[in-house]
C-alpha cells in the first residue's frame, strides 16, 4: 500500500484562517510567525477575522499587513443570537 501525499502545485493556494477577538497583545507575534513560514507567498492567503474586538486588535492587524498583500483583515460586523466565533 502506498501512502498518498498531496503536494501543492504551482497553481494551488493555501489559506490560513485566523480568528481573533481582543487579541491586541498577541496578534502581532502570531502574524509575524505566519509571515516567516517557508512557503511561497504567492501561493499563500492569510485571512484574519476580527470578531467584534473592543480593543485595538484591528488596528494592530491593519498596521502589520499594510505591506503584505497575501494577508487580509475581515471584520465581523454582527453577532448571531449572542454567539461569538
C-alpha positions as CSV (number, residue, x, y, z in Angstrom):
1,X,0.0,0.0,0.0
2,X,1.3,3.4,-1.0
3,X,0.8,6.4,1.2
4,X,-0.5,9.4,-0.7
5,X,0.9,12.8,0.0
6,X,-0.7,15.8,-1.5
7,X,1.9,18.3,-2.7
8,X,0.6,21.8,-3.7
9,X,1.2,22.6,-7.3
10,X,2.3,26.0,-8.6
11,X,-1.3,27.0,-9.1
12,X,-2.5,25.8,-5.7
13,X,-3.2,28.2,-2.9
14,X,-3.2,27.5,0.8
15,X,-5.5,29.6,3.0
16,X,-4.7,30.2,6.7
17,X,-7.7,31.4,8.7
18,X,-7.1,33.2,12.0
19,X,-10.0,34.1,14.3
20,X,-9.2,37.0,16.6
21,X,-11.2,38.7,19.3
22,X,-9.5,41.2,21.7
23,X,-6.0,39.8,20.8
24,X,-4.1,43.1,20.7
25,X,-1.4,41.7,23.0
26,X,-0.7,38.6,20.9
27,X,-1.9,39.0,17.3
28,X,1.3,40.7,16.0
29,X,3.5,37.9,17.2
30,X,1.2,35.4,15.6
31,X,1.2,37.3,12.3
32,X,5.0,37.6,12.4
33,X,5.2,33.8,12.8
34,X,2.9,33.2,9.9
35,X,4.8,35.7,7.7
36,X,8.0,33.7,8.4
37,X,6.6,30.5,7.0
38,X,8.8,28.9,4.4
39,X,6.0,28.7,1.9
40,X,5.7,30.8,-1.3
41,X,3.8,34.0,-0.5
42,X,2.2,34.0,-4.0
43,X,0.5,30.7,-3.0
44,X,-0.5,31.8,0.5
45,X,-3.6,33.6,1.6
46,X,-4.0,34.6,5.2
47,X,-7.4,35.8,6.4
48,X,-7.7,37.4,9.8
49,X,-11.2,37.6,11.1
50,X,-11.7,40.3,13.7
51,X,-14.7,39.1,15.7
52,X,-16.1,42.3,17.2
53,X,-12.9,43.2,19.2
54,X,-13.3,46.0,21.6
55,X,-9.5,46.6,21.9
56,X,-7.0,47.7,19.2
57,X,-6.8,44.2,17.5
58,X,-8.0,45.6,14.1
59,X,-5.5,48.5,14.2
60,X,-2.6,46.2,15.1
61,X,-3.5,43.9,12.2
62,X,-4.0,46.7,9.7
63,X,-0.6,48.2,10.6
64,X,1.1,44.8,10.3
65,X,-0.5,43.7,7.0
66,X,-0.2,47.0,5.1
67,X,2.8,45.7,3.0
68,X,1.7,42.1,2.9
69,X,-0.8,41.7,0.0
70,X,-1.3,38.0,0.9
71,X,-2.9,39.0,4.3
72,X,-6.3,40.4,4.6
73,X,-8.4,41.6,7.6
74,X,-12.1,40.6,7.6
75,X,-14.3,42.4,10.1
76,X,-17.2,40.5,11.6
77,X,-20.0,43.1,11.9
78,X,-22.7,41.4,13.9
79,X,-23.3,38.6,16.3
80,X,-26.0,35.9,15.9
81,X,-28.1,35.0,18.9
82,X,-25.3,36.2,21.3
83,X,-22.9,33.6,19.8
84,X,-19.4,34.6,19.0
85,X,-16.8,33.0,16.8
